[in-house]
Amino acid sequence: MHHDDDTSGARHRAVPSGRIARLGTFGRLAGGVAGGMLAEGARRLAQGERPSMSELMLTPGNAARVADRLSHLRGAAMKLGQMISMDAGDMLPAELSTILARLRNQAYRMPPQQLDQVLRREWGSDWRRRFRHFEAAPMAAASIGQVHRATLPDGRVLAIKVQYPGVAASIDADVDNVATLLRVSGLLPATLDLTPLLEEAKRQLADEADYVREGEQMRRYAERLAGDARYVVPQLEEALTTRQVLAMTFVEGRPIEALAETPQETRDAAMTALVSLVLRELFEFGVMQTDPNFANYRWQPDSGALVLLDFGAARDVPAATADAYRRLIEARLARDLDLIREIAVETGFLGAAAAAAHQPAVDRIIAAIDEALNRPGAFDFGDRAFVPVVSEEAKAMIADRATWHVPHAETLFVQRKVSGTALLAARLKAKVDVRGLAAAAIGAGKGV
């Protein structure tokens, strides 16, 4: 649900719903960036330097300007940002990471009259009579909407997510605009075929803009996890849910990052529950919530339970994708490093051109991860000793833009969840028996 909790710095800004407004935004963005480039270029030339185009695009001033303009295209920018950034981790240029981070943290609010307009359209002009109290100020921002707290006449407290107007209608144009920005900026090689990724981004955003679908996904997750005290899923309030408004029970919880202050065993238990859930999604449910944004998880100190939020990015995992991960896990458990590389290429985790041109580096990365995973005891996500090795070896591969490769969209979504979960485990310095959990999961998946 992307609870950005701190919406105090939010500015009221009507979200542009017309195509003209959006194209105008994009034109100003290009103009602003060009102006910034010229100014920066003149300054550098005056100092006797010969700046390159890409250096000019990525000045901090431009990063801020791009982020500010793109806030209008927040949903699409965040979706592409998630797709590209979660996996790239430290590999992205620092300036692009800055832009994406600013985007994720910006919270714009609909002005009150715009909010009222949306709710009148969805619930009728007397909508306020349905509630004892409806808090006008949002308690959180979501990628394509904002979340309000409301109390029903019977005293039940709800969280109500209201979609920004015009989001669904402008998805295709927004995604294309963000892609154009990435192209124009020179951040992506011209040879990279983004088409499948862009189509997938559009499809997933269209799914996420349908709150009836999200409500249904949330209901199914609640059913799958019923009776398991480790997880809490909000209950859908169907009578108040429409395509653009999602109503659910308000569930108390602290930000997941608050776990960082708890004893080791508390952190280990929470991350073991989360890693177990990812494996069940992949090999048992055949459905995965593919957005591992930290804000989509909260934590209840009293019960130790994880609160799961935001099911807009829940999607089916094709059998072929699950099978690729099963084979990869089998090869990892067998410590067959050559087979790991072969499966990684065959299943599209790794581009064939990159694996061929940089095989020694690829092999050293696989070996470093293998060694880390096979130390005795639980895997210590806090021990980042192998990360510098991986980053160093990956540098030449990243510099070789001719071998850049976009994995299959399905693999990319699953990998984003895996990477994001590992990122959270590293933040919490958790220790998890990854090998044992993975071995059990693929055993269970085969019906053994």
C-alpha positions in Angstrom: 0.0 0.0 0.0 3.1 2.2 0.1 2.3 3.8 3.4 4.8 6.7 3.2 3.6 7.5 6.8 5.3 10.9 6.7 2.9 12.9 4.5 3.7 16.1 6.4 5.8 17.5 3.6 3.0 16.7 1.1 1.9 19.4 -1.2 -1.7 19.6 -2.5 -1.4 19.3 -6.2 -4.3 18.2 -8.4 -3.2 15.2 -10.3 -3.5 16.0 -14.1 -6.1 13.8 -15.6 -6.0 15.1 -19.2 -3.7 13.9 -21.9 -2.8 17.5 -22.8 -1.9 18.3 -19.2 0.4 15.3 -19.2 2.1 16.1 -22.5 2.5 19.7 -21.3 4.2 18.3 -18.2 6.5 16.2 -20.3 7.4 19.1 -22.6 8.3 21.3 -19.6 10.3 18.4 -18.2 12.4 18.1 -21.4 12.8 21.9 -21.6 13.8 22.1 -17.9 16.4 19.3 -18.3 17.7 20.8 -21.5 18.1 24.2 -19.8 19.9 22.6 -16.9 22.2 20.8 -19.3 23.1 23.9 -21.1 23.9 25.8 -17.9 25.9 22.9 -16.5 27.7 22.5 -19.9 28.6 26.2 -20.1 30.0 26.1 -16.5 32.1 23.0 -17.3 33.4 24.3 -20.6 34.4 27.5 -18.8 36.5 25.4 -16.5 38.2 23.8 -19.5 36.4 20.4 -19.2 34.7 18.5 -22.1 31.6 17.1 -20.4 29.8 14.2 -22.0 26.1 14.2 -22.7 25.2 11.5 -20.1 27.2 13.4 -17.4 25.2 16.5 -18.2 21.8 14.7 -18.0 22.5 13.4 -14.6 23.4 16.5 -12.6 21.8 16.6 -9.1 19.8 19.7 -10.2 18.4 17.7 -13.1 17.7 14.7 -10.9 15.5 16.9 -8.7 13.8 18.5 -11.6 13.1 15.2 -13.3 11.7 13.8 -10.0 9.5 16.8 -9.5 8.0 16.7 -13.0 7.6 12.9 -12.9 5.5 13.1 -9.8 2.7 13.8 -12.1 3.4 10.4 -13.8 4.0 8.9 -10.4 2.3 5.5 -11.0 4.1 4.7 -14.3 7.4 6.1 -13.1 7.3 4.0 -9.9 6.3 0.9 -11.8 9.1 1.2 -14.3 11.4 2.3 -11.4 10.5 -0.8 -9.5 11.1 -3.0 -12.4 14.4 -1.6 -13.2 15.7 -0.5 -9.8 14.8 -3.3 -7.5 16.9 -5.7 -9.4 19.7 -3.4 -10.4 20.3 -2.6 -6.7 23.6 -0.7 -6.5 24.2 -1.0 -10.3 22.2 2.0 -11.4 23.9 5.4 -11.9 23.6 7.2 -8.5 21.7 10.0 -10.2 19.0 7.8 -11.5 18.7 6.1 -8.1 18.2 9.6 -6.7 15.4 10.3 -9.1 13.7 7.0 -8.4 14.1 7.4 -4.6 12.7 10.9 -4.7 9.8 9.7 -6.7 9.0 6.9 -4.2 9.2 9.3 -1.3 7.2 12.1 -2.7 3.7 12.3 -1.4 1.2 14.5 -3.4 -2.3 14.8 -2.2 -5.5 15.4 -4.0 -7.0 18.7 -2.8 -10.2 18.1 -0.7 -12.6 19.1 -3.5 -11.0 16.6 -5.9 -11.2 13.8 -3.3 -14.9 14.7 -2.7 -15.5 14.6 -6.5 -14.0 11.1 -6.7 -16.0 9.8 -3.8 -19.3 11.3 -5.0 -18.8 9.6 -8.3 -18.0 6.2 -6.7 -20.3 6.3 -3.7 -23.0 8.9 -4.5 -23.5 12.4 -3.2 -24.5 11.4 0.3 -21.4 9.3 0.8 -20.5 11.0 4.1 -23.7 9.5 5.7 -22.1 6.1 5.5 -19.5 6.9 8.1 -19.4 8.1 11.6 -16.1 9.8 10.8 -14.0 10.1 7.6 -10.6 11.6 8.0 -10.0 14.2 5.3 -6.2 14.1 5.6 -4.7 10.9 4.1 -2.8 8.8 6.5 -0.6 7.4 3.7 0.3 7.7 0.1 0.0 4.8 -2.4 1.7 4.7 -5.8 -1.6 5.6 -7.7 -3.8 6.7 -4.8 -4.0 7.8 -1.2 -5.2 6.1 1.9 -7.8 7.5 4.4 -8.9 6.3 7.8 -12.7 6.1 8.4 -15.0 4.8 11.1 -18.3 3.1 10.3 -21.5 3.7 12.3 -20.9 0.3 14.0 -17.5 1.5 15.2 -15.3 -0.6 12.9 -12.3 1.3 11.6 -11.5 1.0 7.9 -8.5 2.0 5.7 -9.8 3.4 2.4 -7.6 3.7 -0.7 -8.8 6.3 -3.2 -7.3 6.3 -6.7 -6.0 9.5 -8.2 -8.4 10.6 -11.1 -7.4 9.8 -14.6 -4.8 7.1 -13.7 -6.3 4.2 -15.6 -7.0 6.2 -18.7 -3.4 7.5 -19.0 -1.4 4.4 -18.2 -0.2 3.7 -21.7 0.9 7.3 -22.4 2.6 7.6 -19.0 4.6 4.5 -19.4 5.7 5.6 -22.9 6.6 9.0 -21.6 8.8 7.6 -18.8 10.4 5.2 -21.3 11.2 8.2 -23.6 12.8 10.0 -20.7 15.0 7.0 -20.0 15.9 6.9 -23.7 16.5 10.6 -24.0 18.7 10.6 -20.9 21.0 8.0 -22.5 20.6 5.9 -19.3 19.6 2.9 -21.3 21.4 1.6 -24.4 19.5 2.1 -27.7 20.0 -1.5 -28.5 18.0 -2.7 -25.5 14.5 -3.8 -26.6 12.2 -2.5 -23.8 9.0 -3.4 -25.7 8.1 -6.5 -23.7 8.9 -4.8 -20.4 6.8 -1.7 -21.3 3.9 -3.9 -22.4 4.1 -5.7 -19.1 4.3 -2.5 -17.1 1.2 -1.3 -18.8 -0.6 -4.5 -18.2 0.4 -4.6 -14.6 -0.5 -1.0 -14.0 -3.9 -1.6 -15.5 -4.4 -4.5 -13.1 -3.3 -2.4 -10.2 -5.7 0.4 -11.2 -8.6 -2.1 -10.8 -9.3 -2.1 -7.0 -12.1 -4.7 -7.4 -9.4 -7.1 -8.7 -7.0 -6.1 -5.8 -9.8 -6.7 -3.3 -10.4 -10.2 -4.7 -6.6 -11.0 -4.5 -6.5 -9.8 -0.9 -9.5 -12.0 0.0 -7.8 -15.0 -1.6 -4.6 -14.3 0.3 -6.6 -14.1 3.6 -8.1 -17.5 2.8 -4.7 -19.1 1.9 -3.1 -17.9 5.2 -6.2 -18.3 7.4 -5.2 -20.0 10.7 -1.5 -19.1 10.4 -0.8 -16.7 13.2 2.4 -15.5 11.6 0.5 -13.4 9.1 -2.4 -10.9 9.2 -4.3 -9.8 6.0 -6.9 -7.0 6.2 -10.5 -8.0 5.5 -12.2 -6.6 2.4 -15.2 -4.4 2.9 -16.9 -5.4 -0.3 -19.9 -3.0 0.0 -17.7 0.1 -0.2 -15.2 -1.2 -2.8 -15.3 -0.1 -6.5 -12.7 -0.1 -9.3 -11.3 3.2 -7.9 -11.9 2.8 -4.1 -10.7 -0.1 -2.0 -12.1 -0.5 1.5 -10.6 -2.8 4.1 -10.3 -3.2 7.8 -7.7 -0.9 9.3 -4.9 -3.2 10.8 -2.6 -1.8 13.5 1.1 -2.3 12.9 4.5 -0.7 13.0 6.7 -0.1 10.0 8.6 -3.3 9.2 11.9 -1.4 9.6 11.1 -1.1 13.4 12.1 -4.8 13.6 15.7 -3.5 13.3 15.6 -2.5 17.0 14.5 -5.9 18.2 16.5 -8.9 19.4 18.1 -11.2 16.9 15.6 -14.1 17.3 12.6 -11.7 16.7 14.2 -10.5 13.4 15.1 -14.1 12.4 11.5 -15.3 13.1 9.9 -12.5 11.0 12.2 -12.9 8.1 11.9 -16.7 8.2 8.1 -16.2 8.0 8.6 -13.9 5.0 11.1 -16.1 3.1 8.7 -19.1 3.7 5.8 -17.1 2.3 7.8 -16.2 -0.9 8.6 -19.9 -1.4 5.0 -20.9 -0.8 3.9 -18.2 -3.4 6.3 -19.6 -5.9 5.9 -23.4 -5.4 2.5 -23.8 -3.7 0.1 -21.0 -4.4 1.2 -20.3 -8.0 0.4 -16.6 -7.2 2.9 -14.0 -6.0 2.5 -10.5 -4.6 5.4 -9.1 -6.7 5.9 -5.7 -5.1 8.4 -6.1 -2.2 8.3 -2.4 -1.2 9.0 -2.3 2.5 5.8 -0.3 3.1 3.8 -3.3 2.0 4.7 -5.1 5.2 4.0 -4.0 8.8 4.8 -5.7 12.1 2.8 -6.3 15.2 5.1 -6.3 18.3 2.6 -8.0 20.6 1.9 -11.1 18.4 5.1 -10.9 16.3 2.8 -11.2 13.2 3.5 -9.7 9.8 0.8 -7.5 8.4 0.6 -8.0 4.6 -0.7 -5.0 2.6 -1.3 -4.1 -1.0 -2.2 -6.9 -3.3 -2.4 -4.9 -6.5 0.8 -6.5 -7.8 -0.4 -10.0 -7.1 -0.1 -12.1 -10.2 0.0 -15.7 -11.4 3.4 -17.4 -11.6 3.5 -19.5 -14.7 4.5 -23.2 -14.2 7.6 -22.6 -16.4 8.8 -19.8 -14.2 8.4 -21.8 -11.0 10.1 -24.8 -12.7 13.1 -22.5 -13.6 13.5 -21.6 -10.0 13.1 -25.2 -8.9 15.9 -26.2 -11.2 18.1 -23.3 -10.1 17.5 -24.3 -6.4 18.3 -27.9 -7.2 21.6 -26.9 -8.8 22.4 -24.6 -5.9 21.7 -27.4 -3.4 23.9 -29.7 -5.4 26.6 -26.9 -5.7 26.9 -27.6 -9.4 28.2 -24.2 -10.4 28.4 -24.9 -14.2 24.8 -26.1 -14.1 23.8 -22.9 -12.2 25.3 -20.8 -15.0 23.6 -22.8 -17.8 20.2 -22.7 -16.2 20.5 -19.0 -15.4 21.1 -18.4 -19.2 18.5 -20.9 -20.4 15.8 -19.4 -18.2 16.7 -15.8 -19.0 18.0 -14.7 -15.6 21.3 -14.0 -17.4 21.8 -12.8 -21.0 23.6 -15.3 -23.2 25.8 -12.6 -24.6 26.8 -11.4 -21.2 27.5 -14.9 -20.0 29.7 -15.7 -23.0 31.6 -12.4 -23.0 32.1 -12.3 -19.3 32.2 -16.0 -18.2 35.1 -15.7 -15.7 33.3 -12.8 -14.0 30.0 -14.7 -14.0 31.7 -17.8 -12.6 33.3 -15.8 -9.8 30.0 -14.2 -8.9 28.3 -17.6 -8.8 31.1 -19.0 -6.7 31.0 -16.1 -4.2 27.3 -16.5 -3.7 27.7 -20.3 -3.4 30.3 -19.9 -0.7 28.2 -17.5 1.2 25.1 -19.7 1.0 26.9 -22.9 2.1 28.6 -21.7 5.3 27.4 -23.8 8.2 24.2 -22.7 10.0 21.5 -20.3 9.0 22.4 -17.8 6.2 23.4 -14.5 7.7 21.9 -11.8 5.6 23.8 -9.2 7.7 27.1 -10.6 6.5 27.6 -8.7 3.2 31.2 -9.9 2.6 30.2 -11.3 -0.8 28.5 -8.1 -2.0 31.6 -6.1 -2.9 32.9 -9.2 -4.8 29.7 -9.3 -6.8 29.6 -5.5 -7.4 33.2 -5.5 -8.5 32.8 -8.4 -10.9 29.6 -6.9 -12.3 31.2 -3.6 -13.1 32.7 -4.7 -16.4 29.5 -6.5 -17.4 27.4 -3.4 -16.7 29.9 -1.2 -18.7 29.5 -3.6 -21.7 26.2 -2.1 -22.7 26.1 -4.2 -25.9 25.3 -7.3 -23.8 22.6 -5.7 -21.6 19.6 -7.9 -21.5 16.0 -7.7 -20.3 14.9 -11.0 -18.6 11.4 -12.4 -19.3 8.9 -10.3 -17.6 7.6 -13.2 -15.5 11.1 -14.0 -14.2 11.7 -10.3 -13.6 8.6 -10.0 -11.3 9.5 -13.0 -9.3 13.2 -11.9 -9.1 12.1 -8.5 -7.9 10.2 -10.1 -5.0 13.2 -12.4 -4.2 15.7 -9.4 -4.3 13.4 -7.1 -2.3 13.0 -9.8 0.4 16.7 -10.3 0.5 17.2 -6.5 0.8 14.8 -6.4 3.7 16.6 -9.4 5.4 19.9 -7.6 4.9 18.5 -4.3 6.4 17.3 -6.3 9.5 20.6 -8.4 9.6 18.4 -11.5 9.9 19.7 -15.1 10.0 17.5 -17.6 8.0 17.9 -21.2 7.1 17.5 -20.5 3.5 18.9 -23.8 2.3 16.5 -25.8 4.6 13.5 -23.8 3.6 14.3 -24.0 -0.1 14.9 -27.7 0.0 11.6 -28.3 1.8 9.7 -26.0 -0.6 10.9 -27.8 -3.8 10.3 -31.2 -2.1 6.7 -30.1 -1.2 6.3 -28.6 -4.7 6.9 -32.1 -6.2 4.2 -33.6 -4.0 6.8 -35.6 -2.1 
